[in-house]
Amino acid sequence: INRRLRRALEHRQPSCAVPGCGATRGLHAHHVRHWEDGGPTELANLVLVCPYHHRLHHRGGITITGDPTHLTVTDT
């Protein structure tokens, strides 16, 4: 993502989007609707997640769905 979009993400969400995590360092921009599935690279489809939760999601351990400002995170 570009620098401007990254700054907007950090302003909206200064920590990992997974409830209870609170991590603030090394956050990854994550497409809620995956880019490979046609998800746009825009603020309305992006959240910041810590490296641990990003890996866990892509390995099938959790799902991240919903609006970026009101996410649903579910164990799988």
PDB file of N, CA, C and O in Angstrom:
ATOM      1  N   ILE A   1       0.851  -1.189   0.000  1.00  0.00           N
ATOM      2  CA  ILE A   1       0.000   0.000   0.000  1.00  0.00           C
ATOM      3  C   ILE A   1       0.886   1.238   0.000  1.00  0.00           C
ATOM      4  O   ILE A   1       2.043   1.188   0.417  1.00  0.00           O
ATOM      5  N   ASN A   2       0.334   2.335  -0.467  1.00  0.00           N
ATOM      6  CA  ASN A   2       1.147   3.547  -0.521  1.00  0.00           C
ATOM      7  C   ASN A   2       1.221   4.220   0.856  1.00  0.00           C
ATOM      8  O   ASN A   2       0.469   3.890   1.772  1.00  0.00           O
ATOM      9  N   ARG A   3       2.130   5.148   0.966  1.00  0.00           N
ATOM     10  CA  ARG A   3       2.408   5.815   2.242  1.00  0.00           C
ATOM     11  C   ARG A   3       1.172   6.548   2.786  1.00  0.00           C
ATOM     12  O   ARG A   3       0.902   6.514   3.986  1.00  0.00           O
ATOM     13  N   ARG A   4       0.438   7.199   1.909  1.00  0.00           N
ATOM     14  CA  ARG A   4      -0.744   7.955   2.340  1.00  0.00           C
ATOM     15  C   ARG A   4      -1.811   7.030   2.935  1.00  0.00           C
ATOM     16  O   ARG A   4      -2.412   7.346   3.961  1.00  0.00           O
ATOM     17  N   LEU A   5      -2.036   5.900   2.291  1.00  0.00           N
ATOM     18  CA  LEU A   5      -3.011   4.935   2.784  1.00  0.00           C
ATOM     19  C   LEU A   5      -2.540   4.321   4.105  1.00  0.00           C
ATOM     20  O   LEU A   5      -3.341   4.108   5.015  1.00  0.00           O
ATOM     21  N   ARG A   6      -1.265   4.043   4.205  1.00  0.00           N
ATOM     22  CA  ARG A   6      -0.708   3.496   5.447  1.00  0.00           C
ATOM     23  C   ARG A   6      -0.920   4.463   6.607  1.00  0.00           C
ATOM     24  O   ARG A   6      -1.308   4.052   7.701  1.00  0.00           O
ATOM     25  N   ARG A   7      -0.664   5.746   6.368  1.00  0.00           N
ATOM     26  CA  ARG A   7      -0.863   6.749   7.419  1.00  0.00           C
ATOM     27  C   ARG A   7      -2.329   6.818   7.847  1.00  0.00           C
ATOM     28  O   ARG A   7      -2.631   6.942   9.034  1.00  0.00           O
ATOM     29  N   ALA A   8      -3.225   6.739   6.881  1.00  0.00           N
ATOM     30  CA  ALA A   8      -4.658   6.763   7.198  1.00  0.00           C
ATOM     31  C   ALA A   8      -5.040   5.545   8.046  1.00  0.00           C
ATOM     32  O   ALA A   8      -5.820   5.665   8.991  1.00  0.00           O
ATOM     33  N   LEU A   9      -4.494   4.386   7.710  1.00  0.00           N
ATOM     34  CA  LEU A   9      -4.739   3.174   8.502  1.00  0.00           C
ATOM     35  C   LEU A   9      -4.228   3.338   9.929  1.00  0.00           C
ATOM     36  O   LEU A   9      -4.934   3.018  10.885  1.00  0.00           O
ATOM     37  N   GLU A  10      -3.006   3.835  10.070  1.00  0.00           N
ATOM     38  CA  GLU A  10      -2.412   4.016  11.396  1.00  0.00           C
ATOM     39  C   GLU A  10      -3.180   5.039  12.222  1.00  0.00           C
ATOM     40  O   GLU A  10      -3.277   4.909  13.442  1.00  0.00           O
ATOM     41  N   HIS A  11      -3.726   6.055  11.561  1.00  0.00           N
ATOM     42  CA  HIS A  11      -4.519   7.063  12.270  1.00  0.00           C
ATOM     43  C   HIS A  11      -5.830   6.448  12.767  1.00  0.00           C
ATOM     44  O   HIS A  11      -6.238   6.687  13.904  1.00  0.00           O
ATOM     45  N   ARG A  12      -6.481   5.664  11.920  1.00  0.00           N
ATOM     46  CA  ARG A  12      -7.756   5.038  12.280  1.00  0.00           C
ATOM     47  C   ARG A  12      -7.572   3.956  13.338  1.00  0.00           C
ATOM     48  O   ARG A  12      -8.412   3.786  14.222  1.00  0.00           O
ATOM     49  N   GLN A  13      -6.459   3.225  13.234  1.00  0.00           N
ATOM     50  CA  GLN A  13      -6.277   2.040  14.062  1.00  0.00           C
ATOM     51  C   GLN A  13      -4.814   1.918  14.463  1.00  0.00           C
ATOM     52  O   GLN A  13      -4.019   1.367  13.701  1.00  0.00           O
ATOM     53  N   PRO A  14      -4.437   2.411  15.630  1.00  0.00           N
ATOM     54  CA  PRO A  14      -3.027   2.403  16.030  1.00  0.00           C
ATOM     55  C   PRO A  14      -2.495   1.071  16.561  1.00  0.00           C
ATOM     56  O   PRO A  14      -1.308   0.959  16.867  1.00  0.00           O
ATOM     57  N   SER A  15      -3.367   0.054  16.675  1.00  0.00           N
ATOM     58  CA  SER A  15      -2.910  -1.244  17.182  1.00  0.00           C
ATOM     59  C   SER A  15      -3.575  -2.373  16.395  1.00  0.00           C
ATOM     60  O   SER A  15      -4.455  -2.137  15.568  1.00  0.00           O
ATOM     61  N   CYS A  16      -3.141  -3.593  16.667  1.00  0.00           N
ATOM     62  CA  CYS A  16      -3.677  -4.775  15.985  1.00  0.00           C
ATOM     63  C   CYS A  16      -5.200  -4.807  16.090  1.00  0.00           C
ATOM     64  O   CYS A  16      -5.763  -4.554  17.155  1.00  0.00           O
ATOM     65  N   ALA A  17      -5.855  -5.116  14.985  1.00  0.00           N
ATOM     66  CA  ALA A  17      -7.320  -5.128  14.923  1.00  0.00           C
ATOM     67  C   ALA A  17      -7.956  -6.283  15.687  1.00  0.00           C
ATOM     68  O   ALA A  17      -9.157  -6.257  15.955  1.00  0.00           O
ATOM     69  N   VAL A  18      -7.174  -7.287  16.039  1.00  0.00           N
ATOM     70  CA  VAL A  18      -7.733  -8.434  16.762  1.00  0.00           C
ATOM     71  C   VAL A  18      -8.015  -8.013  18.206  1.00  0.00           C
ATOM     72  O   VAL A  18      -7.103  -7.589  18.916  1.00  0.00           O
ATOM     73  N   PRO A  19      -9.266  -8.127  18.641  1.00  0.00           N
ATOM     74  CA  PRO A  19      -9.624  -7.713  19.999  1.00  0.00           C
ATOM     75  C   PRO A  19      -8.738  -8.366  21.057  1.00  0.00           C
ATOM     76  O   PRO A  19      -8.491  -9.572  21.032  1.00  0.00           O
ATOM     77  N   GLY A  20      -8.270  -7.537  21.981  1.00  0.00           N
ATOM     78  CA  GLY A  20      -7.450  -8.018  23.078  1.00  0.00           C
ATOM     79  C   GLY A  20      -5.971  -8.103  22.786  1.00  0.00           C
ATOM     80  O   GLY A  20      -5.190  -8.370  23.700  1.00  0.00           O
ATOM     81  N   CYS A  21      -5.546  -7.885  21.540  1.00  0.00           N
ATOM     82  CA  CYS A  21      -4.132  -8.010  21.209  1.00  0.00           C
ATOM     83  C   CYS A  21      -3.350  -6.777  21.662  1.00  0.00           C
ATOM     84  O   CYS A  21      -2.479  -6.885  22.525  1.00  0.00           O
ATOM     85  N   GLY A  22      -3.643  -5.630  21.102  1.00  0.00           N
ATOM     86  CA  GLY A  22      -2.972  -4.402  21.515  1.00  0.00           C
ATOM     87  C   GLY A  22      -1.584  -4.169  20.955  1.00  0.00           C
ATOM     88  O   GLY A  22      -0.975  -3.145  21.266  1.00  0.00           O
ATOM     89  N   ALA A  23      -1.053  -5.078  20.136  1.00  0.00           N
ATOM     90  CA  ALA A  23       0.283  -4.886  19.557  1.00  0.00           C
ATOM     91  C   ALA A  23       0.298  -3.627  18.690  1.00  0.00           C
ATOM     92  O   ALA A  23      -0.666  -3.333  17.982  1.00  0.00           O
ATOM     93  N   THR A  24       1.410  -2.888  18.758  1.00  0.00           N
ATOM     94  CA  THR A  24       1.527  -1.644  17.993  1.00  0.00           C
ATOM     95  C   THR A  24       2.733  -1.617  17.065  1.00  0.00           C
ATOM     96  O   THR A  24       2.869  -0.684  16.274  1.00  0.00           O
ATOM     97  N   ARG A  25       3.598  -2.597  17.136  1.00  0.00           N
ATOM     98  CA  ARG A  25       4.820  -2.600  16.322  1.00  0.00           C
ATOM     99  C   ARG A  25       4.750  -3.631  15.207  1.00  0.00           C
ATOM    100  O   ARG A  25       4.207  -4.722  15.379  1.00  0.00           O
ATOM    101  N   GLY A  26       5.307  -3.264  14.066  1.00  0.00           N
ATOM    102  CA  GLY A  26       5.423  -4.192  12.948  1.00  0.00           C
ATOM    103  C   GLY A  26       4.100  -4.625  12.352  1.00  0.00           C
ATOM    104  O   GLY A  26       4.001  -5.721  11.800  1.00  0.00           O
ATOM    105  N   LEU A  27       3.081  -3.785  12.452  1.00  0.00           N
ATOM    106  CA  LEU A  27       1.751  -4.167  11.979  1.00  0.00           C
ATOM    107  C   LEU A  27       1.713  -4.328  10.465  1.00  0.00           C
ATOM    108  O   LEU A  27       2.353  -3.576   9.731  1.00  0.00           O
ATOM    109  N   HIS A  28       0.954  -5.318  10.012  1.00  0.00           N
ATOM    110  CA  HIS A  28       0.785  -5.605   8.584  1.00  0.00           C
ATOM    111  C   HIS A  28      -0.569  -5.080   8.127  1.00  0.00           C
ATOM    112  O   HIS A  28      -1.563  -5.196   8.844  1.00  0.00           O
ATOM    113  N   ALA A  29      -0.602  -4.506   6.936  1.00  0.00           N
ATOM    114  CA  ALA A  29      -1.879  -4.126   6.331  1.00  0.00           C
ATOM    115  C   ALA A  29      -2.507  -5.400   5.772  1.00  0.00           C
ATOM    116  O   ALA A  29      -1.870  -6.135   5.016  1.00  0.00           O
ATOM    117  N   HIS A  30      -3.744  -5.652   6.143  1.00  0.00           N
ATOM    118  CA  HIS A  30      -4.442  -6.872   5.726  1.00  0.00           C
ATOM    119  C   HIS A  30      -5.737  -6.508   5.023  1.00  0.00           C
ATOM    120  O   HIS A  30      -6.512  -5.689   5.517  1.00  0.00           O
ATOM    121  N   HIS A  31      -5.970  -7.120   3.866  1.00  0.00           N
ATOM    122  CA  HIS A  31      -7.229  -6.950   3.139  1.00  0.00           C
ATOM    123  C   HIS A  31      -8.302  -7.804   3.817  1.00  0.00           C
ATOM    124  O   HIS A  31      -8.134  -9.018   3.931  1.00  0.00           O
ATOM    125  N   VAL A  32      -9.392  -7.197   4.266  1.00  0.00           N
ATOM    126  CA  VAL A  32     -10.479  -7.965   4.875  1.00  0.00           C
ATOM    127  C   VAL A  32     -11.071  -8.901   3.824  1.00  0.00           C
ATOM    128  O   VAL A  32     -11.192 -10.103   4.057  1.00  0.00           O
ATOM    129  N   ARG A  33     -11.434  -8.357   2.687  1.00  0.00           N
ATOM    130  CA  ARG A  33     -11.773  -9.203   1.534  1.00  0.00           C
ATOM    131  C   ARG A  33     -10.478  -9.328   0.752  1.00  0.00           C
ATOM    132  O   ARG A  33      -9.986  -8.348   0.193  1.00  0.00           O
ATOM    133  N   HIS A  34      -9.933 -10.516   0.715  1.00  0.00           N
ATOM    134  CA  HIS A  34      -8.597 -10.729   0.157  1.00  0.00           C
ATOM    135  C   HIS A  34      -8.439 -10.160  -1.244  1.00  0.00           C
ATOM    136  O   HIS A  34      -9.352 -10.228  -2.067  1.00  0.00           O
ATOM    137  N   TRP A  35      -7.288  -9.609  -1.493  1.00  0.00           N
ATOM    138  CA  TRP A  35      -6.943  -9.019  -2.786  1.00  0.00           C
ATOM    139  C   TRP A  35      -7.112 -10.046  -3.900  1.00  0.00           C
ATOM    140  O   TRP A  35      -7.606  -9.723  -4.980  1.00  0.00           O
ATOM    141  N   GLU A  36      -6.699 -11.289  -3.633  1.00  0.00           N
ATOM    142  CA  GLU A  36      -6.806 -12.359  -4.632  1.00  0.00           C
ATOM    143  C   GLU A  36      -8.257 -12.648  -5.014  1.00  0.00           C
ATOM    144  O   GLU A  36      -8.531 -13.167  -6.096  1.00  0.00           O
ATOM    145  N   ASP A  37      -9.177 -12.309  -4.118  1.00  0.00           N
ATOM    146  CA  ASP A  37     -10.602 -12.531  -4.361  1.00  0.00           C
ATOM    147  C   ASP A  37     -11.303 -11.267  -4.848  1.00  0.00           C
ATOM    148  O   ASP A  37     -12.530 -11.180  -4.824  1.00  0.00           O
ATOM    149  N   GLY A  38     -10.519 -10.297  -5.289  1.00  0.00           N
ATOM    150  CA  GLY A  38     -11.088  -9.061  -5.811  1.00  0.00           C
ATOM    151  C   GLY A  38     -11.260  -7.957  -4.794  1.00  0.00           C
ATOM    152  O   GLY A  38     -11.883  -6.936  -5.085  1.00  0.00           O
ATOM    153  N   GLY A  39     -10.718  -8.146  -3.606  1.00  0.00           N
ATOM    154  CA  GLY A  39     -10.820  -7.109  -2.580  1.00  0.00           C
ATOM    155  C   GLY A  39      -9.979  -5.899  -2.939  1.00  0.00           C
ATOM    156  O   GLY A  39      -8.808  -6.041  -3.292  1.00  0.00           O
ATOM    157  N   PRO A  40     -10.558  -4.711  -2.855  1.00  0.00           N
ATOM    158  CA  PRO A  40      -9.825  -3.506  -3.235  1.00  0.00           C
ATOM    159  C   PRO A  40      -8.784  -3.096  -2.196  1.00  0.00           C
ATOM    160  O   PRO A  40      -8.934  -3.372  -1.006  1.00  0.00           O
ATOM    161  N   THR A  41      -7.748  -2.446  -2.657  1.00  0.00           N
ATOM    162  CA  THR A  41      -6.736  -1.892  -1.762  1.00  0.00           C
ATOM    163  C   THR A  41      -7.152  -0.462  -1.457  1.00  0.00           C
ATOM    164  O   THR A  41      -6.645   0.498  -2.039  1.00  0.00           O
ATOM    165  N   GLU A  42      -8.094  -0.353  -0.524  1.00  0.00           N
ATOM    166  CA  GLU A  42      -8.591   0.951  -0.097  1.00  0.00           C
ATOM    167  C   GLU A  42      -8.919   0.875   1.387  1.00  0.00           C
ATOM    168  O   GLU A  42      -9.116  -0.208   1.937  1.00  0.00           O
ATOM    169  N   LEU A  43      -8.975   2.019   2.017  1.00  0.00           N
ATOM    170  CA  LEU A  43      -9.146   2.095   3.461  1.00  0.00           C
ATOM    171  C   LEU A  43     -10.344   1.282   3.954  1.00  0.00           C
ATOM    172  O   LEU A  43     -10.277   0.666   5.017  1.00  0.00           O
ATOM    173  N   ALA A  44     -11.421   1.277   3.200  1.00  0.00           N
ATOM    174  CA  ALA A  44     -12.636   0.565   3.606  1.00  0.00           C
ATOM    175  C   ALA A  44     -12.482  -0.954   3.605  1.00  0.00           C
ATOM    176  O   ALA A  44     -13.380  -1.658   4.067  1.00  0.00           O
ATOM    177  N   ASN A  45     -11.360  -1.475   3.094  1.00  0.00           N
ATOM    178  CA  ASN A  45     -11.143  -2.922   3.040  1.00  0.00           C
ATOM    179  C   ASN A  45      -9.839  -3.340   3.718  1.00  0.00           C
ATOM    180  O   ASN A  45      -9.397  -4.477   3.555  1.00  0.00           O
ATOM    181  N   LEU A  46      -9.225  -2.443   4.470  1.00  0.00           N
ATOM    182  CA  LEU A  46      -7.936  -2.743   5.086  1.00  0.00           C
ATOM    183  C   LEU A  46      -7.986  -2.579   6.600  1.00  0.00           C
ATOM    184  O   LEU A  46      -8.683  -1.712   7.127  1.00  0.00           O
ATOM    185  N   VAL A  47      -7.235  -3.428   7.283  1.00  0.00           N
ATOM    186  CA  VAL A  47      -7.023  -3.308   8.723  1.00  0.00           C
ATOM    187  C   VAL A  47      -5.549  -3.586   8.994  1.00  0.00           C
ATOM    188  O   VAL A  47      -4.849  -4.162   8.161  1.00  0.00           O
ATOM    189  N   LEU A  48      -5.093  -3.171  10.159  1.00  0.00           N
ATOM    190  CA  LEU A  48      -3.732  -3.489  10.584  1.00  0.00           C
ATOM    191  C   LEU A  48      -3.786  -4.632  11.583  1.00  0.00           C
ATOM    192  O   LEU A  48      -4.571  -4.606  12.531  1.00  0.00           O
ATOM    193  N   VAL A  49      -2.951  -5.630  11.366  1.00  0.00           N
ATOM    194  CA  VAL A  49      -2.856  -6.760  12.286  1.00  0.00           C
ATOM    195  C   VAL A  49      -1.385  -7.033  12.581  1.00  0.00           C
ATOM    196  O   VAL A  49      -0.513  -6.772  11.753  1.00  0.00           O
ATOM    197  N   CYS A  50      -1.127  -7.558  13.764  1.00  0.00           N
ATOM    198  CA  CYS A  50       0.248  -7.898  14.126  1.00  0.00           C
ATOM    199  C   CYS A  50       0.696  -9.101  13.288  1.00  0.00           C
ATOM    200  O   CYS A  50      -0.139  -9.833  12.756  1.00  0.00           O
ATOM    201  N   PRO A  51       1.998  -9.303  13.172  1.00  0.00           N
ATOM    202  CA  PRO A  51       2.496 -10.431  12.379  1.00  0.00           C
ATOM    203  C   PRO A  51       1.933 -11.787  12.837  1.00  0.00           C
ATOM    204  O   PRO A  51       1.643 -12.650  12.009  1.00  0.00           O
ATOM    205  N   TYR A  52       1.782 -11.968  14.148  1.00  0.00           N
ATOM    206  CA  TYR A  52       1.262 -13.237  14.661  1.00  0.00           C
ATOM    207  C   TYR A  52      -0.156 -13.500  14.148  1.00  0.00           C
ATOM    208  O   TYR A  52      -0.437 -14.573  13.615  1.00  0.00           O
ATOM    209  N   HIS A  53      -1.043 -12.523  14.309  1.00  0.00           N
ATOM    210  CA  HIS A  53      -2.430 -12.725  13.882  1.00  0.00           C
ATOM    211  C   HIS A  53      -2.565 -12.769  12.365  1.00  0.00           C
ATOM    212  O   HIS A  53      -3.461 -13.434  11.845  1.00  0.00           O
ATOM    213  N   HIS A  54      -1.688 -12.068  11.650  1.00  0.00           N
ATOM    214  CA  HIS A  54      -1.719 -12.130  10.190  1.00  0.00           C
ATOM    215  C   HIS A  54      -1.382 -13.545   9.720  1.00  0.00           C
ATOM    216  O   HIS A  54      -2.076 -14.102   8.870  1.00  0.00           O
ATOM    217  N   ARG A  55      -0.315 -14.123  10.276  1.00  0.00           N
ATOM    218  CA  ARG A  55       0.058 -15.507   9.937  1.00  0.00           C
ATOM    219  C   ARG A  55      -1.045 -16.482  10.335  1.00  0.00           C
ATOM    220  O   ARG A  55      -1.413 -17.373   9.569  1.00  0.00           O
ATOM    221  N   LEU A  56      -1.565 -16.297  11.543  1.00  0.00           N
ATOM    222  CA  LEU A  56      -2.609 -17.191  12.041  1.00  0.00           C
ATOM    223  C   LEU A  56      -3.821 -17.175  11.112  1.00  0.00           C
ATOM    224  O   LEU A  56      -4.399 -18.224  10.828  1.00  0.00           O
ATOM    225  N   HIS A  57      -4.203 -16.006  10.646  1.00  0.00           N
ATOM    226  CA  HIS A  57      -5.339 -15.895   9.724  1.00  0.00           C
ATOM    227  C   HIS A  57      -5.048 -16.622   8.409  1.00  0.00           C
ATOM    228  O   HIS A  57      -5.867 -17.412   7.941  1.00  0.00           O
ATOM    229  N   HIS A  58      -3.888 -16.356   7.817  1.00  0.00           N
ATOM    230  CA  HIS A  58      -3.579 -16.959   6.522  1.00  0.00           C
ATOM    231  C   HIS A  58      -3.289 -18.458   6.613  1.00  0.00           C
ATOM    232  O   HIS A  58      -3.289 -19.153   5.597  1.00  0.00           O
ATOM    233  N   ARG A  59      -3.044 -18.953   7.818  1.00  0.00           N
ATOM    234  CA  ARG A  59      -2.881 -20.405   8.018  1.00  0.00           C
ATOM    235  C   ARG A  59      -4.190 -21.072   8.418  1.00  0.00           C
ATOM    236  O   ARG A  59      -4.224 -22.275   8.673  1.00  0.00           O
ATOM    237  N   GLY A  60      -5.266 -20.294   8.474  1.00  0.00           N
ATOM    238  CA  GLY A  60      -6.575 -20.860   8.767  1.00  0.00           C
ATOM    239  C   GLY A  60      -6.949 -20.937  10.232  1.00  0.00           C
ATOM    240  O   GLY A  60      -7.945 -21.575  10.574  1.00  0.00           O
ATOM    241  N   GLY A  61      -6.186 -20.311  11.104  1.00  0.00           N
ATOM    242  CA  GLY A  61      -6.463 -20.373  12.540  1.00  0.00           C
ATOM    243  C   GLY A  61      -7.563 -19.442  13.012  1.00  0.00           C
ATOM    244  O   GLY A  61      -8.247 -19.732  13.994  1.00  0.00           O
ATOM    245  N   ILE A  62      -7.737 -18.319  12.318  1.00  0.00           N
ATOM    246  CA  ILE A  62      -8.806 -17.379  12.638  1.00  0.00           C
ATOM    247  C   ILE A  62      -9.378 -16.822  11.340  1.00  0.00           C
ATOM    248  O   ILE A  62      -8.713 -16.820  10.304  1.00  0.00           O
ATOM    249  N   THR A  63     -10.614 -16.353  11.409  1.00  0.00           N
ATOM    250  CA  THR A  63     -11.191 -15.617  10.288  1.00  0.00           C
ATOM    251  C   THR A  63     -11.341 -14.164  10.722  1.00  0.00           C
ATOM    252  O   THR A  63     -11.610 -13.874  11.888  1.00  0.00           O
ATOM    253  N   ILE A  64     -11.166 -13.268   9.777  1.00  0.00           N
ATOM    254  CA  ILE A  64     -11.326 -11.836  10.012  1.00  0.00           C
ATOM    255  C   ILE A  64     -12.330 -11.352   8.980  1.00  0.00           C
ATOM    256  O   ILE A  64     -12.048 -11.362   7.782  1.00  0.00           O
ATOM    257  N   THR A  65     -13.502 -10.929   9.440  1.00  0.00           N
ATOM    258  CA  THR A  65     -14.566 -10.516   8.526  1.00  0.00           C
ATOM    259  C   THR A  65     -15.228  -9.239   9.033  1.00  0.00           C
ATOM    260  O   THR A  65     -15.010  -8.810  10.166  1.00  0.00           O
ATOM    261  N   GLY A  66     -16.035  -8.649   8.169  1.00  0.00           N
ATOM    262  CA  GLY A  66     -16.829  -7.492   8.554  1.00  0.00           C
ATOM    263  C   GLY A  66     -16.228  -6.179   8.115  1.00  0.00           C
ATOM    264  O   GLY A  66     -15.240  -6.133   7.383  1.00  0.00           O
ATOM    265  N   ASP A  67     -16.840  -5.128   8.574  1.00  0.00           N
ATOM    266  CA  ASP A  67     -16.389  -3.772   8.306  1.00  0.00           C
ATOM    267  C   ASP A  67     -15.104  -3.518   9.098  1.00  0.00           C
ATOM    268  O   ASP A  67     -15.022  -3.910  10.263  1.00  0.00           O
ATOM    269  N   PRO A  68     -14.111  -2.880   8.504  1.00  0.00           N
ATOM    270  CA  PRO A  68     -12.849  -2.654   9.206  1.00  0.00           C
ATOM    271  C   PRO A  68     -12.973  -1.933  10.548  1.00  0.00           C
ATOM    272  O   PRO A  68     -12.108  -2.091  11.410  1.00  0.00           O
ATOM    273  N   THR A  69     -14.026  -1.150  10.739  1.00  0.00           N
ATOM    274  CA  THR A  69     -14.182  -0.467  12.026  1.00  0.00           C
ATOM    275  C   THR A  69     -14.982  -1.293  13.035  1.00  0.00           C
ATOM    276  O   THR A  69     -15.064  -0.916  14.204  1.00  0.00           O
ATOM    277  N   HIS A  70     -15.572  -2.413  12.603  1.00  0.00           N
ATOM    278  CA  HIS A  70     -16.330  -3.314  13.480  1.00  0.00           C
ATOM    279  C   HIS A  70     -16.099  -4.759  13.033  1.00  0.00           C
ATOM    280  O   HIS A  70     -17.010  -5.421  12.535  1.00  0.00           O
ATOM    281  N   LEU A  71     -14.879  -5.229  13.220  1.00  0.00           N
ATOM    282  CA  LEU A  71     -14.497  -6.562  12.742  1.00  0.00           C
ATOM    283  C   LEU A  71     -15.082  -7.680  13.587  1.00  0.00           C
ATOM    284  O   LEU A  71     -15.399  -7.509  14.764  1.00  0.00           O
ATOM    285  N   THR A  72     -15.213  -8.828  12.941  1.00  0.00           N
ATOM    286  CA  THR A  72     -15.530 -10.063  13.639  1.00  0.00           C
ATOM    287  C   THR A  72     -14.335 -10.984  13.452  1.00  0.00           C
ATOM    288  O   THR A  72     -13.961 -11.305  12.324  1.00  0.00           O
ATOM    289  N   VAL A  73     -13.741 -11.406  14.556  1.00  0.00           N
ATOM    290  CA  VAL A  73     -12.602 -12.324  14.519  1.00  0.00           C
ATOM    291  C   VAL A  73     -13.053 -13.607  15.205  1.00  0.00           C
ATOM    292  O   VAL A  73     -13.491 -13.596  16.355  1.00  0.00           O
ATOM    293  N   THR A  74     -12.937 -14.716  14.469  1.00  0.00           N
ATOM    294  CA  THR A  74     -13.443 -16.000  14.953  1.00  0.00           C
ATOM    295  C   THR A  74     -12.358 -17.057  14.865  1.00  0.00           C
ATOM    296  O   THR A  74     -11.653 -17.152  13.861  1.00  0.00           O
ATOM    297  N   ASP A  75     -12.225 -17.859  15.927  1.00  0.00           N
ATOM    298  CA  ASP A  75     -11.329 -19.022  15.867  1.00  0.00           C
ATOM    299  C   ASP A  75     -11.942 -20.049  14.931  1.00  0.00           C
ATOM    300  O   ASP A  75     -13.159 -20.229  14.893  1.00  0.00           O
ATOM    301  N   THR A  76     -11.063 -20.732  14.161  1.00  0.00           N
ATOM    302  CA  THR A  76     -11.582 -21.763  13.255  1.00  0.00           C
ATOM    303  C   THR A  76     -11.221 -23.140  13.746  1.00  0.00           C
ATOM    304  O   THR A  76     -11.573 -24.134  13.110  1.00  0.00           O
TER     305      THR A  76
END
